[in-house]
Each structure stands twice: as C-alpha cells, then as structure tokens.
Amino acid sequence: LGSFLAQRQKQKTLILDQHPGLGHVALMFGMDGHSYNLSELLQNISRLDLMLLKSYVSHHSSGVELLASPDLLSENTAIDGNALARAIRFVAGVYNFVLIDCPSGLGELNLVTAAGCDELHLVATPDVPALRDLARYLKRWRELQLPPARVKVVINQYGSGRAVTIAQIEQAIDHPVGHTLPVDAANLTRALDTGQPVSPEQKSD
C-alpha cells in the first residue's frame, strides 16, 4: 500500500514500524540493517524537527520512506507512549499518508496510535480462529469508544472457495467488511523473497 501511494499516486508517504523489536517492514522492502530506527528517534523526541526526521528515515526506490523498528531483540527497546503520540502528530504534518504497522494486542502503544489515527485497519483471514479474534478486537475497540466509522476491516486471502461468505463474516463480527484481498501466494511470496513490493504496473490479483 505504501509503495502504491508513493509510486502510483505520487503521494508523500511514510511507513512507521511500531514493533519494539524485529519488525518486518524494512526487511520486506529489502532494506534490513538500516542505520536508525523508531525507538532511537523517540529517545530524541525533544529534538524532533524536520532535519532530525530526515536523518532517521530510509528511502526506497518506489518513493516511500520508512521509519524502521529495531532489528535486534533487546530488553531496552520500550517505547514511551507520550513520545510516540508526539512523533505521530509531527509526521502527520509532514507526509500526505503515514501508515503505521502495529504489533498485536491492545497495549499502550496501540491505544496511542488508535487515538491519533484517521483510520484503523484490522486485517484477518477468513478462518474461524482469526474471525473469533477479530470479533473480540472489534468489541474491545467499541468499549474503548473508538468511533466505528474509523475502524476498517480487511479480509485477507479471501476467495470463492472459502466456507464462509462476507455476509456471514459481517454478521459474526457485527461490523462491515471494507475490503477483501484475494489469495495470490506466488506473487506475494516472490515479493517477500526479493524484498520488492508488488509493482503497481503488475497485472496481478
């Protein structure tokens, strides 16, 4: 999505990897081993300005920019929620689109991100365990009073051979499905193995 926004739509786009360690965004762009990461930026949040931000982001050939997570496991990679909120507000004023890859769960960081985002996309596959979990997440977001219109559901790996229909999924999760993504294992595997996103010019599903 980030590469499409940057390459096809010519939008200034940042992908922010919020995982406290071993996030995959930079790896999936073939840019593993980056110099700086989000955790280090947040440690310098008091100095955050455009020049500092530019020194921390990585640039991909598609035009998208990345703010990676640490690519090591460490006990010292805790992210401060207030610093993250401040960083999100800052980058939202710099880029047309900021895509944030969140870890699973409903910890402080995800709550901070949800409070500051225009849209929260929940992605699930159309199998019973994933849909059960999705329904629980949606219920909890409602309890936290996140506006339902802000929450978008994406069903991944959906095809005509699935046992459940979109109507059945919507009934089970009590929320509309905004988008479906088809099964396209060959192209996705090739993209992951090569570190190159599916091209906007490629005629794939």
N, C-alpha and C positions, 0 to 999 in steps of 0.2 A: 504494500500500500504506500509506504513512504517513497519508494523509488518511482512508483507511478505518479504520485503527486509532484515530485521534483522533475521527472523526465518528461512525462506526457503533458501535465498540466502547467509546468513551469512555475510551480509554487515553491516558495522558500520553506523547506521542511526540515524539521529536526526529529530524530528518534532518540528518546531518552530511555535507557535501560535501567530500571529501578531495582533490579535484583541486587541484594547486598554482596553477592559473590557469584562468580561463574555464570553470568548472564550470557545469552547466546546471540544477541543482536549483532555485535561486531563480527563474531565468528561466522554468522550466516551471510555476511557481506564480504567474507574473505579478508577481514581486517583484524584478525586476532593479534594480540601482542601490542596493542595500542599503548601510547605513552601515558595518557592521563585518563581518569575515569570520574564518574559522577561523585563518588564518595570523596575524592580529593577536592573536587570543586566545592562541595558543601562544607568542607573543612575551612575553606577560604571565603565563605559566604559574605563576610563583612567587607571584602574587597571586590565583590562581584560587580563588574561593569562589562561593556561590550568587548573591550580589549582582552580581559581575562577570559571571557567566554570563548572567544575565537581561538585562544591558545589551548583550550581544552577539547574542543570538538574535533572529530575526524571527518574527512571529506571523502565521499565515494564518487566514483566516476559517473553515476547516474544523476548526481547533483544533490542527493540527500546528504544531510550531515548527521553525525552520530555522537551521542554522549554516552560512552560505554559504561558498563559495570566493571568492578574489579574482576580480573580473570584468574584470581587466586582465591583459595579458601583461607579465611583468617578470622580470628575471634575479634578483631579490631575494626570491622567494617560496618559497625552500626551506623545508621543514618538518622540524623536528627530531623524530626517531623517539621519543626518550625523552619529549619534551614531549607528543607525540601519545598515547603509551601512558598517560601520567598523566591527560590530558584524557578519554580513553575511560573509564578507571576512575572518574573523577569523575562524568561524565554518566550512567554506568550506575547510579549510586546515586541519581540524581535522577529519571530517567524510567523508565516501565514498559518502553518499547521505544526503542532507539536504532538507527536504520537508517543505515548508512554507505555512501555512494556512492564506490567506489574507482576510481582510474584503472586502465588496463590494465597488465599486466606483473607482475613479481614483485620489485619494488623494496622497499627497506627499509620504506616506509610500509605497503604491503600485508602484509608479513610481520608487522609490529607489530599491524595490525588483525586478521589471522587468529589470532594468538596470543591476542588478548583477546576474541574474539567467541564467542557460543554457537553460531551457525550462519553458514556462509559459503555464499552462494548464487552459483552460476556460471550465467550466462544465455547461451544460444546459440540461433541459428536452425538449423533442420534442413537445412542445405545442407552439402556436402562440405567446403569450406574451414573453415567455422565449427566443424564437428564434429571435424575434424582438430585444430584449435587447442584445442578443449575437451579432447580426449583427452590432449594434451600437458600442459595445465594440471593435469589430474587426476593424471597420472603424477608431475608435479613435486611436487604437494602431498603425495602419498604418500611420496615420497622425503624430504620435509621432516617427515615423521611427523605430519602433521595427521590426527587421527582421522577415518576415512572417514565415520562417522556424523554428523560435524559439517558435512560438505560436502553441499549440496543442489543438484541440477541442475534448472534450469528451461529448458524448450524453448519459445522464443517463436515466434509466427507459425506455429503448427502446425495443420494441417487435413487433412481426408480426402484432399485432392488431392496431398499430398506423396509423393515417390517412396519415401521410407524410412519404416519403421514404428518405433514406440517400442521394440519388441523388438530391432530391428536397431541402433538407436542405442545401447541399453544394452549390446549385445554389442560394438559398436565402441569404446565409451568405457570399458568394464569398470566400470560404475557405474550404479546405478539412477537413473531419471528421477523426480524427486519431483513435478514439476508441469509442465503444459503450458498455454500461453496461446494462444488462437485468433487468427486474423487478424481484426482489426476496424479496418481502416485509417480509415474515415470518422470513427468516434468518437475514435480516438487523435489523428488529425490536427486535429480540432476542439478537443480538449483542449490540444494543444500550441500551436495558433494563438491560443487565447483566454487561455492561462495559467490555466486552471481544470481540475483533475483530473476524471476521470470520476466523477460523483456516485454514492455508494452506493445512491441510490434509482433510478438509471437502469437500465432493463432491457436492458442491452447484454450482448453475449457477454463 
